[in-house]
Amino acid sequence: MKSTRPLFRRSPKQWRMTRTRQVAAVGNVKLHEDDIVSTTGFRTKHLRLSLHDFAIIVPVLDKNRFVFIWNYRHPIQGWELELPAGLMDDGEGPETCARRELREETGYSARNWTNIGWLHTTPGISAQRAHVFLATGLRKGKARLEPYERMNTRIITVKKAYQLLHEGKLVHSSTVSALSLAEKALLRTPSVEKDSRGWHHRRHI
Amino acid sequence: MKSTRPLFRRSPKQWRMTRTRQVAAVGNVKLHEDDIVSTTGFRTKHLRLSLHDFAIIVPVLDKNRFVFIWNYRHPIQGWELELPAGLMDDGEGPETCARRELREETGYSARNWTNIGWLHTTPGISAQRAHVFLATGLRKGKARLEPYERMNTRIITVKKAYQLLHEGKLVHSSTVSALSLAEKALLRTPSVEKDSRGWHHRRHI
């Protein structure tokens, strides 16, 4: 069996941290200035931003459809089409977070959960990871948005979603990445719906 | 002709900023705490991180190969496989940045440049964008790394790169996104090599 380990290696280490200074701390976000020295003796400073990891979900509805959100974000002062996602609470595991966020943001809960990978969002400044989940067997419920959240659910066919992606119309990097990771998994995932003879249909993108 | 505008809208605005406070400023990175009020009168605070935009390049070499870098990053304390990329200098345009970074990080320069989209890296906290470029017609030169950069060029076939992507082995979100945006463009891009009869071959992924 082929290795499924991601292409990420801890060694050989290139930098050693000799000192770190917290420049700012607001809520769960912390900014550090690290003094680092390389294996060749070169010394420099490096910024490091501490952010919570998050979970991002590819929720597959019946009839080859995805559940997206049309999401307003203050930092970009606008709306973009995203997959449901949210930051992990302290001590919360990625899958627990994924289940909670899908329910809170869209109202849907899912029977089947598969972790299909993880990603570094901005490794030049932060070790934050996005944990990507495929969710199938969805059941509709009621969304419970936070008072600061402004988002609406959008149901989009699998075909249309990948079309938007390849046309460069999806601008949320984690959404694009998660859909790309899901592409192969979707081809392998039997539909949760069965036809009249009890056969599973495979999803085709 | 179909619209190629990305799915990103500035209106209707959901939040108005009533006050902003700079919490930290280190080099080009600034952290702000914004007081915001919603259209319904709800008041809250929102963190906003100011980061320079960056350019990320999909460099297509002859024989259906890509130029990647195996890059050590201090914040993640490890190596990952990435496409060449770099932050835009003050006043620098995305394409100028892309040309400079490809040359500095890999030594390659490219005859043909196509902007194939842009992405928000972490819209929950920052308006930073990644500008994605397809570069073809490559010519080898000498890399000029910054003293703090630790990276090595890796030549990888187009087929292998998309295989790694779909297997979840690429962990750099912007690299995964850029490759996804490039997928359709690559099918449209005639190879820069001609066969003996002068015909362009199309690249197949």
Interface residues (C-beta under 8 A of the other chain):
Chain A: K2 T4 R5 P6 L7 F8 R9 R10 S11 K13 Q14 W15 V23 A24 V26 G27 V29 L31 E33 D34 I36 S38 F42 T44 H46 L47 R48 L49 L51 Y72 R73 H74 P75 I76 Q77 G78 W79 E80 L81 L87 I116 G117 W118 L119 H120 T121 T122 P123 G124 I125 S126 A127 Q128 A130 V132 P147 Y148 R150 L164 L165 H166 E167 G168 K169 L170 V171 H172 S173 S174 V176 S177 L179 S180 L181 E183 K184
Chain B: K2 T4 R5 P6 L7 F8 R9 R10 S11 K13 Q14 W15 V23 A24 V26 G27 V29 L31 E33 D34 I36 S38 F42 T44 H46 L47 R48 L49 L51 Y72 R73 H74 P75 I76 Q77 G78 W79 E80 L81 L87 I116 G117 W118 L119 H120 T121 T122 P123 G124 I125 S126 A127 Q128 A130 V132 P147 Y148 R150 L164 L165 H166 E167 G168 K169 L170 V171 H172 S173 S174 V176 S177 L179 S180 L181 E183 K184
